[in-house]
Amino acid sequence: MNKQKNTDSQNFEEDLKFLEKIIKEATFTSNLKEDKKIKDAAQTRIDYLRLTGKYLFFDSEATGRENGFLRKMLENENNNGGGII
């Protein structure tokens, strides 16, 4: 499962790099100044998506680790004859 998360993260990063390439090569208007504003705004949003994606992947990974830890605690409680609550 960790390999799947790593692949998802890599695919996400590759998609963002592809979008960056398209934006850098694109011409939106006949006004160079306006094009620069559009490209800068798009780049800012891509940077935000990249950061958000990193947080989401990290959070997902941490949640999985925590879930595994809590499951082991419950199994140990059940195996030792202890009840939950």
C-alpha positions in Angstrom: 0.0 0.0 0.0 2.9 2.4 0.7 4.1 1.8 -2.9 0.7 2.9 -4.1 0.8 6.1 -2.1 4.3 6.8 -3.4 3.1 6.2 -7.0 0.1 8.5 -6.4 2.4 11.2 -5.1 4.7 10.8 -8.1 1.8 11.0 -10.5 0.5 14.1 -8.8 3.9 15.8 -9.1 4.3 14.8 -12.7 0.8 16.2 -13.5 1.7 19.5 -11.9 5.0 19.7 -13.8 3.1 19.0 -17.0 0.7 21.9 -16.2 3.6 24.2 -15.5 5.1 23.3 -18.9 1.9 24.1 -20.7 1.4 27.4 -18.9 5.0 28.5 -19.6 4.6 27.8 -23.3 1.1 29.2 -23.7 0.0 32.5 -25.1 -3.2 33.7 -23.6 -3.6 37.2 -25.1 -1.8 39.5 -27.5 -0.6 41.5 -24.4 2.7 40.3 -23.0 2.1 42.0 -19.7 -1.4 40.4 -19.3 0.1 37.0 -20.3 2.7 37.4 -17.5 0.0 38.2 -15.0 -2.0 35.1 -16.1 1.0 32.8 -16.0 2.1 34.2 -12.6 -1.4 33.6 -11.2 -1.5 30.0 -12.6 2.0 29.3 -11.2 0.9 30.5 -7.8 -2.1 28.2 -7.9 0.1 25.2 -9.0 2.5 26.0 -6.2 -0.5 26.0 -3.8 -1.7 22.6 -5.2 1.8 21.2 -4.9 2.0 22.2 -1.2 -1.6 21.0 -0.5 -0.9 17.7 -2.2 2.2 17.2 -0.1 0.2 17.8 3.1 -2.5 15.5 2.0 -0.1 12.7 1.2 1.7 13.2 4.5 -1.5 13.2 6.4 -2.8 10.1 4.7 0.5 8.3 5.4 0.4 9.4 9.1 -3.2 8.4 9.4 -2.4 4.9 8.1 0.5 4.5 10.6 -1.8 5.7 13.4 -4.5 3.3 12.3 -2.1 0.4 12.3 -0.9 1.3 15.8 -4.4 1.6 17.2 -5.4 -1.7 15.6 -2.4 -3.4 17.3 -3.4 -1.9 20.6 -6.9 -3.2 20.2 -5.6 -6.7 19.3 -3.3 -6.7 22.3 -6.2 -5.7 24.6 -8.4 -8.4 23.1 -5.7 -11.1 23.3 -4.9 -10.2 26.9 -8.6 -10.6 27.9 -9.1 -7.0 28.5 -12.2 -5.3 27.2 -12.6 -2.1 25.5 -13.8 0.5 27.9 
